[in-house]
Amino acid sequence: MNKLLIANRGEIAIRIMRTASRMGITTVAIKTALEPAAPYLATATEIYDNTAFTTAVPVFLDVDRIIAIAQEVGADAIHPGYGYLSESAYFAQKCIDQNITFVGPAPDAIYKMGNKTIAKRIARKIGIPMVDGSEGNISDADQAIKIAEKIGYPVIIKAASGGGGRGMRIVRKPEDMERNFNVASNESRKAFNDPSVFIEKYIENPKHIEIQVLGDTHGNVVHLGERECSIQRKSQKLLEEAPSSALDAKLREEIAGAAVELAKAVKYFSAGTVEFLLDADKKFYFMEMNTRIQVEHPVTETVTGIDLVEQQIKVARGEKLAFKQSDIKMKGWAIECRINSEDVQSGFVPSTGRIEKLEYPSSKHVRIDSGVTEGTTITTGFDSMIFKLIVSGENRKDAIENCKKALDELWITGIKTTLPFFRMLLRNEDFVKGNFSTSFVENKLDNFVLADKNEEALAAWIATKLFFEEHFSDDSNLDYEKGKDLGPWLLNRRIGQF
Amino acid sequence: MNMMNIEKLIAVSSSGKDFEFEMPLKDKIVIQGEEYDIKLYYTEESGLYLVWNGKKYPVEIVKSKQNKYEILFNSISYSFTIETPFSLQRMKVLKVNKPSVGNISVKAPMPGKIVDIICQKGSKVSRGEPLLILEAMKMENEILSPIDGTVLSVSVSKDSTVMKDDILVEIEEKKG
């Protein structure tokens, strides 16, 4: 592998290119018309200018275009990152057909695990526990209602080709079925180009536990422990940890063992994630397998010391894994906070604007995987996740303390982000005790930000100050012309109007 | 506005809390009975920030119109109206006399496309019930009713594109 085309953007493109460069591989990033000055371009050895191509489909989803670009730049490998074409068996096969190395698993494994119905059949065959549900895809809301009556409400509708929470809806009563069925199906069609959905019993208040697996093309599969991903909202993960305080060594072995078995059953190689639900009785159920590198992979890297992208590249080159299961040691604790451009005080709606100031915390416990810089404009055209704050510690308590400190040091202005949410969450008693499930954010939190009386008083003083300066501005103490004192911010053209 | 005779200003938060400040405003604040120095700074490096009790806090003025301000303080949004003792008195009187029912405009929280309309004119809706679905950032977002009431009008149609703060639905609050 000499030249790697990155069929992705944002933080993951940067993260992949860093490792690839360290391994002496030339990297190529694709410049698009939507963000021609994006920070990920600066990390690449070469930039392919695709700005002239403005099609309805983003280039990162355009199989033929990506292959054509790879051929034009002479790339012998493509890394798809996450999202986009990362779980397209068709794309992986196309790469192989064109003699380009696809950095990821075999098309057959992507297809089998990507299709949730087939994945369940395989998992059931090898005896992995799972929840009741439709045996295959369902065609309409009526059929969904029939199945729901059989397995009992609540049920969850899921996209057959889904992931990342898109195309998923929980239904608690028959009259809500049709609307939710349509929403899930529409979302699924838009996000994955496949409207098929299935339904299954919805486990109330489970934990979301996932196992990182890693396989090579010689039949070896190991696991790199679990990630705790229960802190989510509308099935969108917000915070992840490794390890999980919900597992003991025995349960970890059981769940991880099941994940490795499943991976072996589809001759899996490269990095993959097997997702499970863990109910209140510590029974676990297979949910799905994600055949890509995941957003939250850094927490696993932090506790294992293994660079997953490096392993993906080595496996893609046909190398054997350099370690056995017994060589993998987990050390310490890691927490990842997803900093999204969202207004948490208005129901986590996307926040757009220009990032004015951005200062990351500096600590040996902190890793930042970012796709933005000061001056980056956030639009609604892309995913709202702008960077990830990954914090480590010797144990969970230590990691939480380090994370609180890092969040306090993080300075970001110009857009609203999930930062204040995490400042609140890391101080929440139940979170600190490990007492939470996937419904925690939506059901157990009254406030999504840290309510601080002192800070409100300070903000009140600022508002009063603004009013006072505006109405008392007899120019005795202000010099707008020279932009001194209060001038620059009072005259700030960016201030919105109600 | 001639404010030379005004002795104090009151910042009324959206949650109804009053914060009083003596005029002319000084770089001081009393918090829990203790007086602190407080100061706003603007530098090229950090932008606008406030220093209180030895700590720097980022400050952003999100919106300002007449006496209304939305301040993003340490990444948290606070909204205030600034009142004089006289206007505060008048506001409180108006509040008492105003009936507790009213019409609420549900606005688009972000730009996007209306992919589905669930409610219609005359629908009885309860707080938290989805009114319509707005697609933005590849996610379908349910726009929920903020109150119990009756839909007076739906101002958008399916597949229409909306800008942030466009009025989507008007709801008459349920009495009682």
Interface residues (C-beta under 8 A of the other chain):
Chain A: R166 R179 N182 V183 N186 E187 K190 A191 D343 Q345 S346 G347 V349 P350 S351 T352 E356 K357 E359 T380 G381 F382 D383 S384 W411 I412 T413 G414 K416 T417 L419 P420 R423 V449 L450 D452 N454 E455 E456 A457 L458 A459 A460 W461 I462 A463 T464 K465 L466 F467 F468 H471 F472 L486 P488 W489 N492 I495 G496 Q497 F498
Chain B: M1 M3 L9 A11 S13 K17 F19 F21 M23 P24 L25 I29 I31 Q32 I38 L40 Y42 S46 G47 L48 L50 W52 Y57 P58 V59 E60 I61 V62 K63 S64 K65 N67 K68 Y69 I71 L72 F73 N74 S75 I76 S77 Y78 F80 I82 P109 M110 P111 G112 V115 D116 I118 P130 I133 E135 A136 M137 K138 M139 E140 N141 L144
